[in-house]
Protein backbone atom coordinates (compact mmCIF):
# COMPACT_ATOMS: atom_id res chain seq x y z
CA UNK A 1 0.00 0.00 0.00
CA UNK A 2 2.86 2.38 0.71
CA UNK A 3 4.21 1.91 -2.82
CA UNK A 4 0.81 2.88 -4.25
CA UNK A 5 0.78 6.05 -2.15
CA UNK A 6 4.28 7.00 -3.39
CA UNK A 7 3.17 6.67 -7.04
CA UNK A 8 0.45 9.28 -6.53
CA UNK A 9 2.85 11.82 -4.99
CA UNK A 10 4.55 14.10 -7.50
CA UNK A 11 8.30 13.59 -7.12
CA UNK A 12 10.91 16.27 -7.40
CA UNK A 13 13.38 15.56 -10.19
CA UNK A 14 16.91 14.59 -9.24
CA UNK A 15 19.84 13.35 -11.31
CA UNK A 16 22.90 11.30 -10.45
CA UNK A 17 25.97 11.37 -12.70
CA UNK A 18 28.83 8.98 -11.91
CA UNK A 19 32.14 9.39 -13.73
CA UNK A 20 34.48 6.36 -13.67
CA UNK A 21 33.25 5.40 -10.17
CA UNK A 22 35.38 8.30 -8.86
CA UNK A 23 33.23 11.42 -9.18
CA UNK A 24 29.53 11.88 -8.50
CA UNK A 25 27.37 14.90 -9.26
CA UNK A 26 23.88 14.85 -7.76
CA UNK A 27 21.26 17.55 -8.13
CA UNK A 28 17.91 17.85 -6.41
CA UNK A 29 19.43 17.20 -2.97
CA UNK A 30 17.36 18.51 -0.06
CA UNK A 31 19.82 17.85 2.78
CA UNK A 32 23.04 16.11 3.78
CA UNK A 33 22.05 13.73 6.57
CA UNK A 34 25.61 12.59 7.40
CA UNK A 35 28.97 11.80 5.83
CA UNK A 36 32.35 10.26 6.54
CA UNK A 37 35.14 8.64 4.49
CA UNK A 38 33.03 5.55 3.70
CA UNK A 39 29.41 6.79 3.54
CA UNK A 40 27.54 9.85 2.36
CA UNK A 41 23.85 9.95 3.25
CA UNK A 42 21.73 12.50 1.40
CA UNK A 43 18.03 13.35 1.50
CA UNK A 44 16.61 13.37 -2.03
CA UNK A 45 12.88 13.67 -2.70
CA UNK A 46 12.06 12.72 0.92
CA UNK A 47 14.13 9.51 0.68
CA UNK A 48 17.65 8.68 1.72
CA UNK A 49 20.33 8.20 -0.94
CA UNK A 50 23.20 6.24 0.59
CA UNK A 51 26.55 6.35 -1.21
CA UNK A 52 29.15 3.83 -0.03
CA UNK A 53 32.80 3.85 -0.95
CA UNK A 54 36.35 4.59 0.11
CA UNK A 55 37.95 8.00 0.74
CA UNK A 56 34.69 9.81 -0.08
CA UNK A 57 34.87 13.59 0.11
CA UNK A 58 32.17 16.17 -0.48
CA UNK A 59 33.96 18.73 -2.63
CA UNK A 60 31.17 21.23 -3.12
CA UNK A 61 27.59 21.82 -2.03
CA UNK A 62 25.38 24.37 -3.72
CA UNK A 63 22.42 24.96 -1.41
CA UNK A 64 20.57 27.13 -3.95
CA UNK A 65 20.47 24.46 -6.68
CA UNK A 66 20.70 21.39 -4.46
CA UNK A 67 23.87 20.16 -6.18
CA UNK A 68 26.41 18.01 -4.37
CA UNK A 69 29.82 17.02 -5.80
CA UNK A 70 31.55 13.96 -4.30
CA UNK A 71 34.93 12.38 -5.08
CA UNK A 72 36.38 9.04 -4.01
CA UNK A 73 36.08 5.37 -4.89
CA UNK A 74 32.35 4.62 -5.25
CA UNK A 75 31.16 1.11 -4.38
CA UNK A 76 27.37 1.47 -4.32
CA UNK A 77 24.35 3.77 -4.33
CA UNK A 78 21.21 2.76 -2.51
CA UNK A 79 17.86 4.39 -1.84
CA UNK A 80 16.47 3.95 1.66
CA UNK A 81 13.60 4.81 3.93
CA UNK A 82 12.66 8.47 4.39
CA UNK A 83 14.52 10.10 7.28
CA UNK A 84 12.69 10.15 10.57
CA UNK A 85 11.90 13.62 11.80
CA UNK A 86 12.52 14.54 15.39
CA UNK A 87 9.97 16.09 17.68
CA UNK A 88 10.69 19.63 16.45
CA UNK A 89 10.38 18.54 12.80
CA UNK A 90 7.02 16.90 13.45
CA UNK A 91 5.69 19.93 15.33
CA UNK A 92 6.50 22.36 12.53
CA UNK A 93 5.50 20.13 9.59
C-alpha positions in Angstrom: 0.0 0.0 0.0 2.9 2.4 0.7 4.2 1.9 -2.8 0.8 2.9 -4.3 0.8 6.1 -2.1 4.3 7.0 -3.4 3.2 6.7 -7.0 0.5 9.3 -6.5 2.9 11.8 -5.0 4.5 14.1 -7.5 8.3 13.6 -7.1 10.9 16.3 -7.4 13.4 15.6 -10.2 16.9 14.6 -9.2 19.8 13.4 -11.3 22.9 11.3 -10.4 26.0 11.4 -12.7 28.8 9.0 -11.9 32.1 9.4 -13.7 34.5 6.4 -13.7 33.2 5.4 -10.2 35.4 8.3 -8.9 33.2 11.4 -9.2 29.5 11.9 -8.5 27.4 14.9 -9.3 23.9 14.8 -7.8 21.3 17.6 -8.1 17.9 17.8 -6.4 19.4 17.2 -3.0 17.4 18.5 -0.1 19.8 17.9 2.8 23.0 16.1 3.8 22.1 13.7 6.6 25.6 12.6 7.4 29.0 11.8 5.8 32.3 10.3 6.5 35.1 8.6 4.5 33.0 5.5 3.7 29.4 6.8 3.5 27.5 9.8 2.4 23.8 9.9 3.2 21.7 12.5 1.4 18.0 13.3 1.5 16.6 13.4 -2.0 12.9 13.7 -2.7 12.1 12.7 0.9 14.1 9.5 0.7 17.7 8.7 1.7 20.3 8.2 -0.9 23.2 6.2 0.6 26.6 6.3 -1.2 29.1 3.8 0.0 32.8 3.9 -0.9 36.3 4.6 0.1 37.9 8.0 0.7 34.7 9.8 -0.1 34.9 13.6 0.1 32.2 16.2 -0.5 34.0 18.7 -2.6 31.2 21.2 -3.1 27.6 21.8 -2.0 25.4 24.4 -3.7 22.4 25.0 -1.4 20.6 27.1 -3.9 20.5 24.5 -6.7 20.7 21.4 -4.5 23.9 20.2 -6.2 26.4 18.0 -4.4 29.8 17.0 -5.8 31.5 14.0 -4.3 34.9 12.4 -5.1 36.4 9.0 -4.0 36.1 5.4 -4.9 32.4 4.6 -5.2 31.2 1.1 -4.4 27.4 1.5 -4.3 24.4 3.8 -4.3 21.2 2.8 -2.5 17.9 4.4 -1.8 16.5 4.0 1.7 13.6 4.8 3.9 12.7 8.5 4.4 14.5 10.1 7.3 12.7 10.1 10.6 11.9 13.6 11.8 12.5 14.5 15.4 10.0 16.1 17.7 10.7 19.6 16.4 10.4 18.5 12.8 7.0 16.9 13.4 5.7 19.9 15.3 6.5 22.4 12.5 5.5 20.1 9.6 
